[in-house]
């Protein structure tokens, strides 16, 4: 029965993804690309390969089904210097809360701050007439549930927005995912997730309007509003598996493999390693990953900066009688000519 449920749900997700499947002619034609950025340090250091094993709040990006593994309450705060020295701040925060024995909800927000940019016009190409601050935000509400000792599933609803000084756009999308766990010690896991599925978006605002004079009567001025072309969201399907090599109670190595079928960019293959060791009330994890896609090693034809090696670590300390965990995390993503993207953050897990 469990296997039959997995097959049916997986077939539904794959069928939904096929409706959005793209080809090389569609590469680069989607918008809202900030929806493809993993805001969390631990899973990003893993090369985003943890489709089958990332748990808690971080699973709202990787595979929402993993949210079901939240113990009680988890809070996270992460910051990234997006694209290295570009001066873009990427801030993320969220909370996950168990509401019943089998259900967990989560709320999180991500925000890209591009800093102040000088306003320029045809008459003032040098600026000196003010600044504006572009923004890109995502607001998430996730829900995950334990269906049995082996099957977990969830759905994540999101509102995404982009804005500059005189134009903005807002869209909605959802993610859905499942996870299957098996083995004597639950060491073997499989996961599948469909992400960023939603209607098209388009820009609106005063930036699309301009003043024009009537030819027959120059004294009459009207506003001409141009229509913005719509664009699609960067939908994708990700499939992965992982295995835990449990050496003893204090040492464990996790190996994860993943495949991402992107509708509007090249498909990606992922591998991640996570070695964890614990001693008394302190746990330490070191992580590494690698993301491969077509033309990765060709500087002229490489189309994605978020490929190649990743690395990071985390330290968690157990405090209090309930053994709640306070942790810090770090991730480095090597983004080619953009340099190294550093992500740092903190996690509070209450039990």
ZALUM-317445 format. One record per residue (C-alpha): x, y, z; residue in one letter; chain. Coordinates in steps of 0.25 Angstrom, whole numbers, plus 5000, padded with zeros to 4 digits. Layout:
{x:X | y:Y | z:Z | r:A | c:A} .
...
END
This chain:
{x:5000 | y:5000 | z:5000 | r:X | c:A} .
{x:5011 | y:5010 | z:5004 | r:X | c:A} .
{x:5019 | y:5007 | z:4991 | r:X | c:A} .
{x:5006 | y:5009 | z:4983 | r:X | c:A} .
{x:5004 | y:5022 | z:4989 | r:X | c:A} .
{x:5018 | y:5027 | z:4986 | r:X | c:A} .
{x:5016 | y:5023 | z:4971 | r:X | c:A} .
{x:5003 | y:5030 | z:4970 | r:X | c:A} .
{x:5007 | y:5043 | z:4977 | r:X | c:A} .
{x:5021 | y:5043 | z:4969 | r:X | c:A} .
{x:5013 | y:5041 | z:4956 | r:X | c:A} .
{x:5004 | y:5052 | z:4959 | r:X | c:A} .
{x:5016 | y:5062 | z:4962 | r:X | c:A} .
{x:5023 | y:5057 | z:4949 | r:X | c:A} .
{x:5011 | y:5059 | z:4941 | r:X | c:A} .
{x:5009 | y:5073 | z:4946 | r:X | c:A} .
{x:5024 | y:5076 | z:4943 | r:X | c:A} .
{x:5022 | y:5071 | z:4929 | r:X | c:A} .
{x:5012 | y:5082 | z:4926 | r:X | c:A} .
{x:5023 | y:5092 | z:4929 | r:X | c:A} .
{x:5035 | y:5085 | z:4923 | r:X | c:A} .
{x:5043 | y:5093 | z:4914 | r:X | c:A} .
{x:5054 | y:5092 | z:4904 | r:X | c:A} .
{x:5067 | y:5099 | z:4900 | r:X | c:A} .
{x:5059 | y:5110 | z:4892 | r:X | c:A} .
{x:5053 | y:5114 | z:4906 | r:X | c:A} .
{x:5066 | y:5116 | z:4914 | r:X | c:A} .
{x:5066 | y:5129 | z:4920 | r:X | c:A} .
{x:5051 | y:5133 | z:4917 | r:X | c:A} .
{x:5046 | y:5131 | z:4931 | r:X | c:A} .
{x:5046 | y:5142 | z:4941 | r:X | c:A} .
{x:5046 | y:5143 | z:4957 | r:X | c:A} .
{x:5059 | y:5136 | z:4957 | r:X | c:A} .
{x:5061 | y:5139 | z:4972 | r:X | c:A} .
{x:5052 | y:5128 | z:4974 | r:X | c:A} .
{x:5063 | y:5118 | z:4970 | r:X | c:A} .
{x:5072 | y:5123 | z:4981 | r:X | c:A} .
{x:5074 | y:5114 | z:4993 | r:X | c:A} .
{x:5074 | y:5124 | z:5005 | r:X | c:A} .
{x:5079 | y:5114 | z:5016 | r:X | c:A} .
{x:5093 | y:5111 | z:5019 | r:X | c:A} .
{x:5093 | y:5096 | z:5023 | r:X | c:A} .
{x:5085 | y:5091 | z:5011 | r:X | c:A} .
{x:5093 | y:5100 | z:5001 | r:X | c:A} .
{x:5106 | y:5095 | z:5006 | r:X | c:A} .
{x:5101 | y:5081 | z:5002 | r:X | c:A} .
{x:5100 | y:5086 | z:4988 | r:X | c:A} .
{x:5084 | y:5086 | z:4989 | r:X | c:A} .
{x:5085 | y:5070 | z:4988 | r:X | c:A} .
{x:5077 | y:5068 | z:5001 | r:X | c:A} .
{x:5064 | y:5066 | z:4993 | r:X | c:A} .
{x:5062 | y:5053 | z:5001 | r:X | c:A} .
{x:5068 | y:5057 | z:5015 | r:X | c:A} .
{x:5068 | y:5072 | z:5018 | r:X | c:A} .
{x:5059 | y:5074 | z:5030 | r:X | c:A} .
{x:5052 | y:5085 | z:5037 | r:X | c:A} .
{x:5050 | y:5099 | z:5033 | r:X | c:A} .
{x:5061 | y:5098 | z:5022 | r:X | c:A} .
{x:5052 | y:5088 | z:5015 | r:X | c:A} .
{x:5043 | y:5099 | z:5011 | r:X | c:A} .
{x:5053 | y:5101 | z:5000 | r:X | c:A} .
{x:5059 | y:5088 | z:4997 | r:X | c:A} .
{x:5046 | y:5078 | z:4998 | r:X | c:A} .
{x:5035 | y:5083 | z:5007 | r:X | c:A} .
{x:5032 | y:5069 | z:5011 | r:X | c:A} .
{x:5044 | y:5070 | z:5020 | r:X | c:A} .
{x:5037 | y:5080 | z:5029 | r:X | c:A} .
{x:5029 | y:5069 | z:5035 | r:X | c:A} .
{x:5042 | y:5065 | z:5043 | r:X | c:A} .
{x:5042 | y:5077 | z:5051 | r:X | c:A} .
{x:5042 | y:5073 | z:5066 | r:X | c:A} .
{x:5034 | y:5085 | z:5072 | r:X | c:A} .
{x:5039 | y:5099 | z:5069 | r:X | c:A} .
{x:5050 | y:5104 | z:5060 | r:X | c:A} .
{x:5054 | y:5118 | z:5057 | r:X | c:A} .
{x:5065 | y:5122 | z:5046 | r:X | c:A} .
{x:5072 | y:5134 | z:5042 | r:X | c:A} .
{x:5082 | y:5134 | z:5030 | r:X | c:A} .
{x:5089 | y:5145 | z:5022 | r:X | c:A} .
{x:5097 | y:5144 | z:5009 | r:X | c:A} .
{x:5106 | y:5154 | z:5001 | r:X | c:A} .
{x:5099 | y:5150 | z:4988 | r:X | c:A} .
{x:5108 | y:5149 | z:4976 | r:X | c:A} .
{x:5120 | y:5152 | z:4984 | r:X | c:A} .
{x:5124 | y:5167 | z:4984 | r:X | c:A} .
{x:5112 | y:5172 | z:4976 | r:X | c:A} .
{x:5107 | y:5178 | z:4989 | r:X | c:A} .
{x:5094 | y:5171 | z:4989 | r:X | c:A} .
{x:5089 | y:5166 | z:5003 | r:X | c:A} .
{x:5080 | y:5154 | z:5003 | r:X | c:A} .
{x:5073 | y:5152 | z:5017 | r:X | c:A} .
{x:5064 | y:5141 | z:5021 | r:X | c:A} .
{x:5056 | y:5137 | z:5034 | r:X | c:A} .
{x:5046 | y:5127 | z:5037 | r:X | c:A} .
{x:5039 | y:5119 | z:5048 | r:X | c:A} .
{x:5034 | y:5105 | z:5048 | r:X | c:A} .
{x:5024 | y:5100 | z:5058 | r:X | c:A} .
{x:5018 | y:5086 | z:5061 | r:X | c:A} .
{x:5003 | y:5087 | z:5062 | r:X | c:A} .
{x:5000 | y:5072 | z:5064 | r:X | c:A} .
{x:5006 | y:5059 | z:5065 | r:X | c:A} .
{x:5006 | y:5058 | z:5050 | r:X | c:A} .
{x:5006 | y:5072 | z:5045 | r:X | c:A} .
{x:5015 | y:5084 | z:5044 | r:X | c:A} .
{x:5014 | y:5098 | z:5039 | r:X | c:A} .
{x:5024 | y:5108 | z:5035 | r:X | c:A} .
{x:5025 | y:5123 | z:5031 | r:X | c:A} .
{x:5037 | y:5129 | z:5025 | r:X | c:A} .
{x:5042 | y:5141 | z:5017 | r:X | c:A} .
{x:5053 | y:5144 | z:5008 | r:X | c:A} .
{x:5058 | y:5158 | z:5003 | r:X | c:A} .
{x:5068 | y:5163 | z:4993 | r:X | c:A} .
{x:5073 | y:5177 | z:4995 | r:X | c:A} .
{x:5081 | y:5183 | z:4984 | r:X | c:A} .
{x:5085 | y:5196 | z:4991 | r:X | c:A} .
{x:5083 | y:5210 | z:4986 | r:X | c:A} .
{x:5084 | y:5212 | z:4971 | r:X | c:A} .
{x:5085 | y:5226 | z:4965 | r:X | c:A} .
{x:5073 | y:5230 | z:4956 | r:X | c:A} .
{x:5077 | y:5234 | z:4942 | r:X | c:A} .
{x:5069 | y:5240 | z:4931 | r:X | c:A} .
{x:5071 | y:5244 | z:4916 | r:X | c:A} .
{x:5073 | y:5258 | z:4921 | r:X | c:A} .
{x:5081 | y:5254 | z:4933 | r:X | c:A} .
{x:5090 | y:5243 | z:4929 | r:X | c:A} .
{x:5100 | y:5245 | z:4941 | r:X | c:A} .
{x:5089 | y:5244 | z:4951 | r:X | c:A} .
{x:5090 | y:5254 | z:4963 | r:X | c:A} .
{x:5074 | y:5254 | z:4964 | r:X | c:A} .
{x:5072 | y:5244 | z:4974 | r:X | c:A} .
{x:5073 | y:5229 | z:4977 | r:X | c:A} .
{x:5064 | y:5217 | z:4977 | r:X | c:A} .
{x:5065 | y:5203 | z:4984 | r:X | c:A} .
{x:5060 | y:5191 | z:4976 | r:X | c:A} .
{x:5054 | y:5179 | z:4984 | r:X | c:A} .
{x:5051 | y:5165 | z:4982 | r:X | c:A} .
{x:5043 | y:5157 | z:4992 | r:X | c:A} .
{x:5037 | y:5143 | z:4995 | r:X | c:A} .
{x:5027 | y:5140 | z:5006 | r:X | c:A} .
{x:5025 | y:5126 | z:5009 | r:X | c:A} .
{x:5014 | y:5118 | z:5016 | r:X | c:A} .
{x:5017 | y:5103 | z:5017 | r:X | c:A} .
{x:5010 | y:5091 | z:5023 | r:X | c:A} .
{x:5015 | y:5076 | z:5024 | r:X | c:A} .
{x:5009 | y:5064 | z:5029 | r:X | c:A} .
{x:5013 | y:5050 | z:5034 | r:X | c:A} .
{x:5005 | y:5040 | z:5026 | r:X | c:A} .
{x:5011 | y:5027 | z:5032 | r:X | c:A} .
{x:5025 | y:5023 | z:5038 | r:X | c:A} .
{x:5030 | y:5023 | z:5024 | r:X | c:A} .
{x:5023 | y:5034 | z:5016 | r:X | c:A} .
{x:5023 | y:5049 | z:5018 | r:X | c:A} .
{x:5017 | y:5060 | z:5009 | r:X | c:A} .
{x:5015 | y:5075 | z:5009 | r:X | c:A} .
{x:5012 | y:5087 | z:5001 | r:X | c:A} .
{x:5017 | y:5101 | z:5001 | r:X | c:A} .
{x:5010 | y:5114 | z:4996 | r:X | c:A} .
{x:5018 | y:5126 | z:4993 | r:X | c:A} .
{x:5016 | y:5140 | z:4989 | r:X | c:A} .
{x:5027 | y:5146 | z:4981 | r:X | c:A} .
{x:5029 | y:5161 | z:4977 | r:X | c:A} .
{x:5039 | y:5170 | z:4970 | r:X | c:A} .
{x:5040 | y:5185 | z:4970 | r:X | c:A} .
{x:5048 | y:5197 | z:4965 | r:X | c:A} .
{x:5044 | y:5212 | z:4967 | r:X | c:A} .
{x:5032 | y:5212 | z:4957 | r:X | c:A} .
{x:5029 | y:5198 | z:4954 | r:X | c:A} .
{x:5026 | y:5185 | z:4961 | r:X | c:A} .
{x:5020 | y:5171 | z:4960 | r:X | c:A} .
{x:5014 | y:5161 | z:4969 | r:X | c:A} .
{x:5011 | y:5146 | z:4967 | r:X | c:A} .
{x:5007 | y:5134 | z:4974 | r:X | c:A} .
{x:5013 | y:5119 | z:4973 | r:X | c:A} .
{x:5013 | y:5106 | z:4980 | r:X | c:A} .
{x:5022 | y:5095 | z:4983 | r:X | c:A} .
{x:5019 | y:5080 | z:4986 | r:X | c:A} .
{x:5027 | y:5069 | z:4991 | r:X | c:A} .
{x:5028 | y:5055 | z:4997 | r:X | c:A} .
{x:5038 | y:5047 | z:5004 | r:X | c:A} .
{x:5039 | y:5032 | z:5006 | r:X | c:A} .
{x:5048 | y:5026 | z:5017 | r:X | c:A} .
{x:5052 | y:5012 | z:5019 | r:X | c:A} .
{x:5063 | y:5003 | z:5025 | r:X | c:A} .
{x:5065 | y:4997 | z:5039 | r:X | c:A} .
{x:5070 | y:5011 | z:5044 | r:X | c:A} .
{x:5063 | y:5019 | z:5034 | r:X | c:A} .
{x:5076 | y:5021 | z:5027 | r:X | c:A} .
{x:5070 | y:5020 | z:5012 | r:X | c:A} .
{x:5062 | y:5032 | z:5007 | r:X | c:A} .
{x:5056 | y:5036 | z:4994 | r:X | c:A} .
{x:5049 | y:5049 | z:4991 | r:X | c:A} .
{x:5042 | y:5057 | z:4979 | r:X | c:A} .
{x:5038 | y:5071 | z:4979 | r:X | c:A} .
{x:5031 | y:5080 | z:4969 | r:X | c:A} .
{x:5034 | y:5095 | z:4971 | r:X | c:A} .
{x:5030 | y:5109 | z:4966 | r:X | c:A} .
{x:5017 | y:5105 | z:4959 | r:X | c:A} .
{x:5008 | y:5117 | z:4957 | r:X | c:A} .
{x:5002 | y:5127 | z:4947 | r:X | c:A} .
{x:5010 | y:5136 | z:4939 | r:X | c:A} .
{x:5014 | y:5150 | z:4944 | r:X | c:A} .
{x:5015 | y:5164 | z:4938 | r:X | c:A} .
{x:5020 | y:5177 | z:4942 | r:X | c:A} .
{x:5011 | y:5190 | z:4944 | r:X | c:A} .
{x:5013 | y:5204 | z:4949 | r:X | c:A} .
{x:5016 | y:5218 | z:4945 | r:X | c:A} .
{x:5029 | y:5213 | z:4938 | r:X | c:A} .
{x:5021 | y:5208 | z:4927 | r:X | c:A} .
{x:5014 | y:5222 | z:4924 | r:X | c:A} .
{x:5019 | y:5234 | z:4917 | r:X | c:A} .
{x:5013 | y:5248 | z:4914 | r:X | c:A} .
{x:5009 | y:5250 | z:4899 | r:X | c:A} .
{x:5004 | y:5262 | z:4891 | r:X | c:A} .
{x:4992 | y:5261 | z:4881 | r:X | c:A} .
{x:4997 | y:5264 | z:4867 | r:X | c:A} .
{x:4984 | y:5272 | z:4864 | r:X | c:A} .
{x:4985 | y:5280 | z:4877 | r:X | c:A} .
{x:4999 | y:5281 | z:4883 | r:X | c:A} .
{x:4992 | y:5288 | z:4895 | r:X | c:A} .
{x:4985 | y:5275 | z:4899 | r:X | c:A} .
{x:4994 | y:5265 | z:4907 | r:X | c:A} .
{x:4990 | y:5250 | z:4910 | r:X | c:A} .
{x:4997 | y:5238 | z:4917 | r:X | c:A} .
{x:5001 | y:5227 | z:4908 | r:X | c:A} .
{x:5002 | y:5214 | z:4916 | r:X | c:A} .
{x:5010 | y:5202 | z:4909 | r:X | c:A} .
{x:5006 | y:5188 | z:4912 | r:X | c:A} .
{x:5017 | y:5179 | z:4919 | r:X | c:A} .
{x:5019 | y:5165 | z:4913 | r:X | c:A} .
{x:5016 | y:5154 | z:4923 | r:X | c:A} .
{x:5027 | y:5144 | z:4928 | r:X | c:A} .
{x:5026 | y:5130 | z:4934 | r:X | c:A} .
{x:5032 | y:5125 | z:4947 | r:X | c:A} .
{x:5044 | y:5116 | z:4947 | r:X | c:A} .
{x:5037 | y:5103 | z:4950 | r:X | c:A} .
{x:5045 | y:5091 | z:4952 | r:X | c:A} .
{x:5044 | y:5076 | z:4957 | r:X | c:A} .
{x:5055 | y:5070 | z:4966 | r:X | c:A} .
{x:5057 | y:5056 | z:4970 | r:X | c:A} .
{x:5067 | y:5051 | z:4980 | r:X | c:A} .
{x:5072 | y:5040 | z:4989 | r:X | c:A} .
{x:5081 | y:5038 | z:5001 | r:X | c:A} .
{x:5087 | y:5028 | z:5010 | r:X | c:A} .
{x:5093 | y:5029 | z:5024 | r:X | c:A} .
{x:5106 | y:5022 | z:5027 | r:X | c:A} .
{x:5104 | y:5020 | z:5042 | r:X | c:A} .
{x:5118 | y:5017 | z:5048 | r:X | c:A} .
{x:5113 | y:5018 | z:5063 | r:X | c:A} .
{x:5104 | y:5027 | z:5072 | r:X | c:A} .
{x:5113 | y:5039 | z:5070 | r:X | c:A} .
{x:5118 | y:5038 | z:5056 | r:X | c:A} .
{x:5110 | y:5038 | z:5043 | r:X | c:A} .
{x:5112 | y:5041 | z:5028 | r:X | c:A} .
{x:5101 | y:5044 | z:5019 | r:X | c:A} .
{x:5102 | y:5042 | z:5004 | r:X | c:A} .
{x:5092 | y:5049 | z:4995 | r:X | c:A} .
{x:5089 | y:5049 | z:4980 | r:X | c:A} .
{x:5080 | y:5058 | z:4973 | r:X | c:A} .
{x:5075 | y:5062 | z:4959 | r:X | c:A} .
{x:5068 | y:5075 | z:4955 | r:X | c:A} .
{x:5059 | y:5076 | z:4943 | r:X | c:A} .
{x:5058 | y:5091 | z:4940 | r:X | c:A} .
{x:5048 | y:5097 | z:4930 | r:X | c:A} .
{x:5056 | y:5109 | z:4927 | r:X | c:A} .
{x:5070 | y:5105 | z:4929 | r:X | c:A} .
{x:5079 | y:5093 | z:4927 | r:X | c:A} .
{x:5077 | y:5081 | z:4936 | r:X | c:A} .
{x:5086 | y:5079 | z:4948 | r:X | c:A} .
{x:5092 | y:5067 | z:4955 | r:X | c:A} .
{x:5096 | y:5068 | z:4969 | r:X | c:A} .
{x:5104 | y:5061 | z:4980 | r:X | c:A} .
{x:5105 | y:5064 | z:4994 | r:X | c:A} .
{x:5113 | y:5059 | z:5006 | r:X | c:A} .
{x:5110 | y:5062 | z:5021 | r:X | c:A} .
{x:5119 | y:5057 | z:5032 | r:X | c:A} .
{x:5113 | y:5058 | z:5046 | r:X | c:A} .
{x:5120 | y:5056 | z:5060 | r:X | c:A} .
{x:5114 | y:5058 | z:5073 | r:X | c:A} .
{x:5121 | y:5058 | z:5087 | r:X | c:A} .
{x:5113 | y:5061 | z:5100 | r:X | c:A} .
{x:5105 | y:5073 | z:5097 | r:X | c:A} .
{x:5111 | y:5078 | z:5084 | r:X | c:A} .
{x:5109 | y:5074 | z:5070 | r:X | c:A} .
{x:5118 | y:5077 | z:5058 | r:X | c:A} .
{x:5115 | y:5075 | z:5043 | r:X | c:A} .
{x:5124 | y:5078 | z:5031 | r:X | c:A} .
{x:5117 | y:5078 | z:5018 | r:X | c:A} .
{x:5121 | y:5078 | z:5003 | r:X | c:A} .
{x:5115 | y:5077 | z:4990 | r:X | c:A} .
{x:5116 | y:5079 | z:4975 | r:X | c:A} .
{x:5106 | y:5083 | z:4964 | r:X | c:A} .
{x:5108 | y:5079 | z:4950 | r:X | c:A} .
{x:5101 | y:5084 | z:4938 | r:X | c:A} .
{x:5104 | y:5085 | z:4923 | r:X | c:A} .
{x:5116 | y:5094 | z:4919 | r:X | c:A} .
{x:5120 | y:5095 | z:4933 | r:X | c:A} .
{x:5135 | y:5095 | z:4930 | r:X | c:A} .
{x:5133 | y:5105 | z:4918 | r:X | c:A} .
{x:5135 | y:5119 | z:4922 | r:X | c:A} .
{x:5129 | y:5124 | z:4909 | r:X | c:A} .
{x:5117 | y:5115 | z:4909 | r:X | c:A} .
{x:5114 | y:5114 | z:4924 | r:X | c:A} .
{x:5100 | y:5119 | z:4927 | r:X | c:A} .
{x:5098 | y:5118 | z:4942 | r:X | c:A} .
{x:5107 | y:5124 | z:4953 | r:X | c:A} .
{x:5101 | y:5114 | z:4964 | r:X | c:A} .
{x:5108 | y:5102 | z:4959 | r:X | c:A} .
{x:5121 | y:5095 | z:4963 | r:X | c:A} .
{x:5126 | y:5093 | z:4978 | r:X | c:A} .
{x:5120 | y:5096 | z:4991 | r:X | c:A} .
{x:5124 | y:5095 | z:5005 | r:X | c:A} .
{x:5121 | y:5098 | z:5019 | r:X | c:A} .
{x:5119 | y:5094 | z:5034 | r:X | c:A} .
{x:5110 | y:5096 | z:5046 | r:X | c:A} .
{x:5112 | y:5095 | z:5061 | r:X | c:A} .
{x:5100 | y:5092 | z:5070 | r:X | c:A} .
{x:5100 | y:5092 | z:5085 | r:X | c:A} .
{x:5089 | y:5086 | z:5094 | r:X | c:A} .
{x:5084 | y:5094 | z:5105 | r:X | c:A} .
{x:5074 | y:5093 | z:5116 | r:X | c:A} .
{x:5067 | y:5081 | z:5122 | r:X | c:A} .
{x:5059 | y:5079 | z:5109 | r:X | c:A} .
{x:5072 | y:5079 | z:5101 | r:X | c:A} .
{x:5068 | y:5090 | z:5092 | r:X | c:A} .
{x:5079 | y:5093 | z:5081 | r:X | c:A} .
{x:5085 | y:5106 | z:5078 | r:X | c:A} .
{x:5093 | y:5106 | z:5065 | r:X | c:A} .
{x:5102 | y:5114 | z:5056 | r:X | c:A} .
{x:5104 | y:5110 | z:5041 | r:X | c:A} .
{x:5113 | y:5115 | z:5029 | r:X | c:A} .
{x:5113 | y:5112 | z:5014 | r:X | c:A} .
{x:5122 | y:5116 | z:5003 | r:X | c:A} .
{x:5117 | y:5115 | z:4989 | r:X | c:A} .
{x:5127 | y:5117 | z:4978 | r:X | c:A} .
{x:5120 | y:5126 | z:4967 | r:X | c:A} .
{x:5131 | y:5127 | z:4956 | r:X | c:A} .
{x:5134 | y:5142 | z:4952 | r:X | c:A} .
{x:5125 | y:5147 | z:4963 | r:X | c:A} .
{x:5134 | y:5141 | z:4974 | r:X | c:A} .
{x:5130 | y:5134 | z:4987 | r:X | c:A} .
{x:5116 | y:5135 | z:4992 | r:X | c:A} .
{x:5116 | y:5134 | z:5007 | r:X | c:A} .
{x:5104 | y:5130 | z:5015 | r:X | c:A} .
{x:5104 | y:5131 | z:5031 | r:X | c:A} .
{x:5093 | y:5129 | z:5040 | r:X | c:A} .
{x:5087 | y:5123 | z:5053 | r:X | c:A} .
{x:5077 | y:5113 | z:5057 | r:X | c:A} .
{x:5069 | y:5111 | z:5070 | r:X | c:A} .
{x:5062 | y:5097 | z:5071 | r:X | c:A} .
{x:5053 | y:5095 | z:5083 | r:X | c:A} .
{x:5048 | y:5082 | z:5088 | r:X | c:A} .
END
